[in-house]
């Protein structure tokens, strides 16, 4: 067990996780500017983008790149600075570092060696989109970017299909049409909101039902990263005394899955065992003995 008292004196430096504006520079906080001015170095996802931000606010702290392709090699350098008593700020191009952006590994590494990690509050596209969607906010699940390949995308959505929580996704303009189509195929005609260009001049929310938005989206020219907010599952769970498979024998249970889902006996045995909370070997044995 480890307890961090964030503002107690420390012999090491502090790693500050600093959110930056997602579009509107006025969303930077006074505290974020103060921290960025005070640290020894700023680790940035793209130093060119961060340099523009620092120039705007007349901050001249040195920058070092920290992104998906060099994060492991940079980690050792940044931890060494912290060990020497230098504080480090990590920023992404926009929003909260480590949320669909680099940062998680560095935070984890600092915690492992007991260096203080202080996270500042600030702009986040997913939460803005959630609140502005008009969908339920009492329970939500942030997924980030869905897989690029359709098979993997379908598998990810299948795992989320029964979730009652409102679902949050990020997507690029190049994949938005096919992603919406896959969501519609797997999750069905739910309520949905798409938020684009958040906090910018052309901020826009598109709200409606999945089928109508899929049809409308096909002819649109999409720009800027998007947030997709999808209503959680409204399906009613079966009561414990209404299990659909109770009238089936073990053999019949397995064969039902094989026929309806077009899957192998091995996979059908696994599903039947899960339904009945039985060891797979028991279902396997019963199925093959009954076949003989």
C-alpha positions in Angstrom: 0.0 0.0 0.0 1.2 3.5 -0.9 -0.1 6.8 0.4 0.8 10.0 -1.5 0.4 13.4 0.3 0.6 15.5 -2.9 1.6 18.8 -1.3 4.0 17.6 1.4 7.7 18.4 0.9 9.6 15.9 -1.2 13.2 15.3 -2.0 12.2 14.4 -5.6 10.5 16.5 -8.3 6.8 16.2 -9.0 5.2 14.9 -12.2 2.4 17.2 -13.1 -0.3 16.0 -15.5 -1.6 19.2 -17.2 -4.7 19.3 -19.4 -4.6 21.8 -22.3 -7.5 23.4 -24.2 -9.3 21.2 -26.7 -10.0 24.1 -29.0 -10.5 27.3 -27.1 -7.4 28.8 -25.5 -9.5 30.6 -22.9 -10.1 27.2 -21.3 -6.6 27.0 -19.9 -6.6 27.5 -16.1 -4.6 29.9 -14.1 -3.2 26.9 -12.2 -2.1 25.2 -15.4 -0.2 28.3 -16.6 1.5 28.6 -13.2 2.6 25.0 -13.3 3.8 25.2 -16.9 5.9 28.2 -16.0 7.4 26.6 -12.9 8.6 23.2 -14.0 12.0 22.3 -15.3 10.8 20.7 -18.5 7.5 20.0 -20.3 7.0 16.6 -22.0 4.7 17.1 -25.0 3.0 14.8 -27.4 3.9 17.1 -30.3 6.4 19.9 -29.4 5.3 22.0 -32.4 1.7 22.2 -31.2 2.7 22.8 -27.5 5.2 25.5 -28.6 2.3 27.5 -30.1 0.5 27.3 -26.8 3.5 28.4 -24.8 4.3 31.3 -27.2 0.7 32.5 -26.8 1.0 32.7 -23.0 4.7 33.8 -23.1 6.1 30.7 -21.4 9.7 29.8 -22.2 10.2 26.5 -20.4 12.1 23.8 -22.4 10.2 21.2 -24.3 10.9 17.5 -24.8 8.9 15.1 -27.0 7.0 12.3 -25.4 4.7 10.4 -27.7 3.6 6.9 -28.7 6.8 6.0 -30.5 9.4 7.2 -28.0 7.6 7.1 -24.6 9.6 4.1 -23.3 13.0 5.7 -24.1 11.9 9.1 -22.8 10.6 7.6 -19.6 14.1 6.9 -18.2 15.2 10.5 -18.9 12.1 12.0 -17.3 12.4 9.8 -14.2 16.0 10.8 -13.8 15.0 14.5 -13.8 12.4 13.8 -11.1 15.0 11.9 -9.1 17.3 15.0 -9.3 14.5 17.1 -7.8 13.3 18.7 -11.0 9.6 18.8 -11.6 8.1 17.7 -14.9 4.8 18.6 -16.6 3.3 16.2 -19.2 0.8 17.6 -21.8 -0.9 16.1 -24.8 -1.9 18.0 -27.9 -5.3 18.7 -26.4 -7.2 17.7 -23.3 -6.2 15.4 -20.5 -2.9 13.4 -21.0 -3.3 9.6 -20.7 -6.9 9.6 -21.9 -6.6 8.2 -25.4 -3.2 10.0 -25.4 0.3 9.1 -24.1 0.9 9.5 -20.4 -0.3 6.4 -18.6 3.0 4.6 -18.6 4.9 7.6 -17.3 2.4 8.1 -14.5 2.6 4.4 -13.6 6.4 4.5 -13.6 6.6 7.5 -11.3 4.1 6.0 -8.9 6.2 2.8 -8.8 9.3 4.7 -7.5 7.2 6.9 -5.1 7.6 10.2 -7.0 4.6 12.5 -6.5 2.1 12.6 -9.3 -0.3 15.6 -9.3 -3.2 15.7 -11.8 -4.7 19.1 -12.7 -8.4 19.4 -13.7 -9.2 20.7 -17.1 -10.7 20.3 -20.5 -11.9 16.9 -21.7 -13.8 16.3 -24.8 -15.6 13.1 -23.7 -17.1 14.7 -20.6 -18.2 17.8 -22.5 -19.9 15.6 -25.1 -21.6 13.5 -22.5 -23.2 16.4 -20.7 -24.1 18.1 -24.0 -25.6 14.9 -25.4 -28.8 15.0 -23.3 -28.3 11.3 -22.5 -28.0 9.8 -19.0 -25.0 10.9 -17.1 -25.5 9.0 -13.8 -23.5 6.0 -15.2 -21.2 6.1 -18.2 -18.4 4.1 -19.8 -15.6 5.7 -21.8 -14.1 3.4 -24.4 -12.0 5.8 -26.6 -11.3 4.8 -30.2 -12.9 1.6 -31.4 -10.6 -0.8 -33.4 -10.0 0.0 -37.1 -10.8 -3.5 -38.4 -14.5 -4.3 -38.6 -14.2 -7.7 -37.0 -12.4 -6.3 -34.0 -14.8 -3.4 -33.8 -17.8 -5.8 -33.8 -16.2 -7.9 -31.0 -15.6 -4.7 -28.9 -19.2 -3.6 -29.3 -20.6 -7.0 -28.6 -18.8 -6.9 -25.2 -20.6 -3.5 -24.6 -24.0 -4.5 -25.9 -25.6 -5.3 -22.5 -24.0 -2.3 -20.7 -26.7 -0.1 -19.1 -24.2 2.8 -18.9 -24.1 5.5 -21.6 -21.2 4.8 -23.9 -18.6 7.3 -25.0 -16.3 6.9 -28.1 -13.8 9.0 -29.9 -13.6 8.8 -33.7 -11.8 10.4 -36.6 -13.6 12.0 -39.6 -12.2 9.4 -41.9 -13.8 6.5 -40.1 -17.0 8.0 -38.7 -19.4 6.6 -41.3 -18.3 3.0 -41.0 -18.1 3.2 -37.2 -21.6 4.5 -37.0 -22.8 1.8 -39.3 -21.1 -0.9 -37.1 -22.6 0.6 -34.0 -26.0 0.5 -35.6 -25.6 -3.1 -36.7 -24.4 -4.3 -33.3 -26.2 -2.1 -30.7 -29.4 -1.3 -32.7 -31.4 1.8 -33.1 -30.5 3.7 -29.9 -30.5 7.3 -29.1 -27.2 8.9 -30.0 -25.3 12.2 -30.1 -22.3 13.2 -32.0 -20.2 16.2 -30.9 -17.7 17.8 -33.2 -15.3 20.8 -33.0 -16.0 21.1 -29.3 -15.3 24.6 -27.8 -14.4 25.9 -31.2 -16.3 28.4 -33.4 -18.0 25.6 -35.4 -19.0 23.5 -32.4 -21.9 21.2 -33.3 -24.1 18.6 -31.7 -26.1 16.1 -33.8 -28.7 14.3 -31.7 -31.3 11.7 -32.7 -31.7 8.0 -33.3 -29.0 5.8 -34.7 -30.7 4.8 -38.0 -31.6 8.3 -39.0 -28.2 9.6 -38.1 -26.5 6.8 -40.1 -28.5 7.8 -43.1 -27.8 11.5 -42.7 -24.1 10.9 -42.0 -23.5 9.1 -45.3 -23.6 12.4 -47.3 -21.8 14.7 -44.9 -18.3 16.0 -45.1 -16.8 15.4 -41.7 -14.0 17.4 -40.2 -12.2 17.4 -36.8 -12.2 14.6 -34.2 -15.6 13.5 -33.0 -17.2 12.3 -29.8 -19.9 9.7 -30.1 -22.3 9.3 -27.2 -24.6 6.3 -27.3 -27.6 5.4 -25.1 -27.0 2.4 -22.8 -28.8 -0.9 -23.2 -32.5 -0.7 -22.5 -33.0 -4.5 -22.6 -34.7 -6.0 -19.6 -32.8 -8.9 -18.1 -34.5 -12.2 -17.7 -35.5 -13.1 -14.1 -33.6 -16.0 -12.6 -36.7 -18.3 -13.1 -37.0 -17.3 -16.8 -33.7 -18.7 -18.2 -34.3 -19.5 -21.8 -32.2 -22.7 -21.7 -33.9 -24.4 -18.7 -36.0 -26.7 -20.9 -33.0 -27.9 -22.9 -30.8 -30.9 -22.0 -27.1 -30.2 -21.9 -26.8 -31.7 -25.4 -29.7 -29.6 -26.6 -28.3 -26.5 -25.1 -25.0 -26.9 -26.9 -26.7 -27.8 -30.2 -28.9 -24.7 -29.9 -25.9 -22.5 -29.8 -24.2 -24.3 -32.7 -27.3 -23.9 -34.9 -28.3 -20.4 -34.0 -24.9 -18.8 -33.7 -23.2 -21.0 -36.4 -20.3 -21.8 -34.1 -18.2 -24.8 -33.3 -19.1 -27.4 -30.6 -16.1 -26.2 -28.6 -17.4 -22.6 -28.5 -21.0 -23.8 -27.9 -19.8 -25.9 -24.9 -18.0 -22.9 -23.5 -21.2 -20.7 -23.7 -23.4 -23.4 -22.3 -21.1 -24.0 -19.4 -21.1 -20.2 -18.7 -24.9 -20.1 -18.8 -25.2 -22.9 -16.3 -22.2 -22.0 -14.2 -20.8 -25.5 -14.8 -17.3 -26.7 -15.5 -16.7 -27.0 -19.3 -15.5 -30.6 -18.8 -18.9 -31.5 -17.4 -20.8 -30.1 -20.4 -18.2 -31.6 -22.8 -18.6 -35.0 -21.3 -22.4 -34.8 -21.3 -22.5 -33.6 -24.9 -20.2 -36.3 -26.3 -21.7 -39.1 -24.2 -25.2 -38.1 -25.3 -24.0 -38.1 -28.9 -22.8 -41.7 -28.7 
